[in-house]
Amino acid sequence: MSSFIFFLIPIGLAATAIILGVGIFSLAKGGAFAKENGNKLMRLRVAAQAVTIGLMMLFLLLIGQAGS
């Protein structure tokens, strides 16, 4: 189980980085896309970050229990 979560963490990190990159690029460029989707992208980034941090915490919990 912990190895499965270990492989999900980089996916969460990549998703967070991609969403952040798209959000920053769209806000820097401006235009209609930025006005319509800027807040949505930043909220999505926060959600992706929360999920990734939760996966990290779960992974640490699981490997801590396996070591005992």
Backbone as JSON, one array per atom type, in Angstrom:
{
  "sequence": "MSSFIFFLIPIGLAATAIILGVGIFSLAKGGAFAKENGNKLMRLRVAAQAVTIGLMMLFLLLIGQAGS",
  "N": [[0.82, -1.2, 0.0], [1.91, 1.26, 0.83], [3.85, 1.59, -1.12], [2.33, 2.07, -3.38], [1.16, 4.53, -2.77], [3.51, 5.96, -2.61], [4.18, 6.19, -5.31], [2.11, 7.79, -6.17], [2.6, 10.29, -5.12], [4.63, 11.8, -6.65], [3.07, 12.23, -8.92], [1.03, 13.85, -7.96], [2.6, 16.06, -7.21], [3.56, 16.86, -9.73], [1.15, 17.5, -10.99], [0.31, 19.66, -9.43], [2.4, 21.48, -9.96], [2.06, 21.86, -12.73], [-0.52, 22.97, -12.88], [-0.05, 25.31, -11.4], [1.84, 26.54, -13.08], [0.35, 26.95, -15.45], [-1.6, 28.67, -14.43], [-0.06, 30.92, -13.56], [1.11, 31.67, -15.99], [-1.18, 32.31, -17.51], [-2.23, 34.44, -16.04], [-0.15, 36.26, -16.26], [-0.12, 36.72, -18.99], [-2.65, 37.68, -19.43], [-5.9, 38.7, -20.67], [-8.97, 37.17, -21.91], [-9.1, 34.48, -21.11], [-7.63, 34.44, -18.72], [-9.19, 36.12, -17.12], [-11.54, 34.64, -16.9], [-10.74, 32.17, -15.86], [-8.72, 32.4, -13.94], [-9.06, 32.49, -11.05], [-10.25, 29.99, -10.7], [-8.22, 28.25, -11.49], [-6.29, 28.76, -9.52], [-7.64, 27.94, -7.23], [-7.93, 25.25, -7.85], [-5.24, 24.54, -7.84], [-4.62, 24.83, -5.13], [-6.24, 22.81, -4.09], [-5.04, 20.56, -5.31], [-2.55, 20.71, -4.12], [-3.26, 20.26, -1.45], [-4.21, 17.62, -1.56], [-1.85, 16.32, -2.34], [-0.15, 16.87, -0.15], [-1.61, 15.53, 1.8], [-1.31, 12.89, 0.84], [1.45, 12.62, 1.22], [1.6, 12.78, 4.01], [0.09, 10.5, 4.72], [1.69, 8.5, 3.58], [4.03, 8.79, 5.15], [2.96, 8.08, 7.62], [2.26, 5.4, 7.14], [4.76, 4.2, 6.56], [6.0, 4.6, 8.94], [4.54, 3.0, 10.68], [5.1, 0.53, 9.61], [7.76, 0.22, 10.18], [7.81, -0.19, 12.87]],
  "CA": [[0.0, 0.0, 0.0], [2.75, 2.46, 0.91], [4.55, 1.78, -2.4], [1.36, 2.67, -4.3], [1.07, 5.95, -2.4], [4.8, 6.55, -2.96], [4.13, 6.53, -6.73], [1.12, 8.84, -6.38], [3.12, 11.58, -4.67], [5.17, 12.59, -7.77], [1.97, 12.62, -9.81], [0.42, 15.02, -7.32], [3.54, 17.17, -7.32], [3.56, 17.31, -11.12], [-0.14, 18.15, -11.26], [0.35, 20.96, -8.76], [3.31, 22.35, -10.69], [1.46, 22.19, -14.02], [-1.63, 23.9, -12.64], [0.56, 26.58, -11.01], [2.45, 27.12, -14.27], [-0.72, 27.45, -16.33], [-2.22, 29.82, -13.78], [0.84, 32.07, -13.6], [1.24, 32.08, -17.39], [-2.41, 32.96, -17.97], [-2.35, 35.73, -15.37], [0.87, 37.16, -16.82], [-0.52, 37.04, -20.35], [-3.91, 38.44, -19.37], [-6.9, 38.31, -21.65], [-10.25, 36.6, -21.49], [-8.88, 33.22, -20.4], [-7.2, 34.76, -17.36], [-10.32, 36.67, -16.37], [-12.54, 33.61, -16.66], [-10.24, 30.96, -15.22], [-7.63, 32.65, -13.0], [-9.41, 32.03, -9.7], [-10.5, 28.55, -10.73], [-6.92, 27.57, -11.54], [-5.61, 28.87, -8.23], [-8.36, 27.05, -6.3], [-7.56, 23.89, -8.24], [-3.87, 24.34, -7.37], [-4.68, 24.63, -3.68], [-6.81, 21.47, -3.88], [-4.02, 19.58, -5.69], [-1.54, 20.78, -3.07], [-3.81, 19.62, -0.25], [-4.22, 16.17, -1.8], [-0.46, 15.86, -2.34], [0.33, 16.89, 1.23], [-2.3, 14.42, 2.46], [-0.64, 11.65, 0.43], [2.74, 12.57, 1.9], [1.36, 12.46, 5.42], [-0.34, 9.1, 4.78], [2.87, 7.69, 3.31], [4.88, 8.81, 6.33], [2.27, 7.31, 8.65], [2.34, 3.99, 6.82], [6.12, 3.65, 6.71], [6.29, 4.64, 10.38], [3.91, 1.82, 11.29], [5.77, -0.67, 9.11], [9.06, 0.13, 10.83], [7.67, -0.54, 14.3]],
  "C": [[0.86, 1.25, 0.0], [3.51, 2.69, -0.39], [3.61, 2.39, -3.44], [1.24, 4.17, -4.03], [2.37, 6.66, -2.76], [4.82, 6.95, -4.43], [3.09, 7.59, -7.04], [1.64, 10.23, -6.02], [3.74, 12.38, -5.82], [4.11, 13.04, -8.77], [1.27, 13.85, -9.26], [1.3, 16.25, -7.4], [3.55, 17.74, -8.73], [2.27, 18.03, -11.46], [-0.19, 19.54, -10.64], [1.23, 21.94, -9.52], [2.73, 22.78, -12.04], [0.34, 23.2, -13.85], [-1.08, 25.27, -12.25], [1.16, 27.28, -12.23], [1.41, 27.7, -15.22], [-1.36, 28.69, -15.74], [-1.35, 31.06, -13.84], [0.97, 32.59, -15.03], [-0.01, 32.82, -17.86], [-2.59, 34.33, -17.31], [-1.34, 36.74, -15.92], [0.48, 37.62, -18.22], [-1.77, 37.91, -20.37], [-4.91, 37.91, -20.37], [-8.12, 37.67, -21.02], [-10.07, 35.31, -20.69], [-8.5, 33.48, -18.95], [-8.35, 35.28, -16.52], [-11.32, 35.59, -15.99], [-12.02, 32.48, -15.76], [-9.14, 31.18, -14.18], [-7.91, 32.13, -11.6], [-9.66, 30.54, -9.64], [-9.19, 27.77, -10.72], [-6.22, 27.63, -10.19], [-6.31, 28.02, -7.17], [-8.03, 25.59, -6.57], [-6.15, 23.56, -7.77], [-3.85, 24.07, -5.87], [-5.24, 23.24, -3.36], [-5.78, 20.39, -4.21], [-2.91, 19.55, -4.64], [-2.02, 20.05, -1.82], [-3.81, 18.1, -0.4], [-2.8, 15.61, -1.74], [0.11, 15.84, -0.93], [-0.33, 15.77, 2.04], [-1.67, 13.08, 2.11], [0.72, 11.51, 1.11], [2.58, 12.18, 3.37], [0.96, 10.99, 5.59], [0.84, 8.17, 4.55], [3.79, 7.63, 4.53], [4.28, 8.0, 7.48], [2.43, 5.81, 8.4], [3.75, 3.43, 6.97], [6.56, 3.71, 8.18], [5.72, 3.43, 11.09], [4.61, 0.54, 10.84], [7.13, -0.87, 9.78], [8.98, -0.32, 12.27], [7.48, -2.02, 14.49]]
}
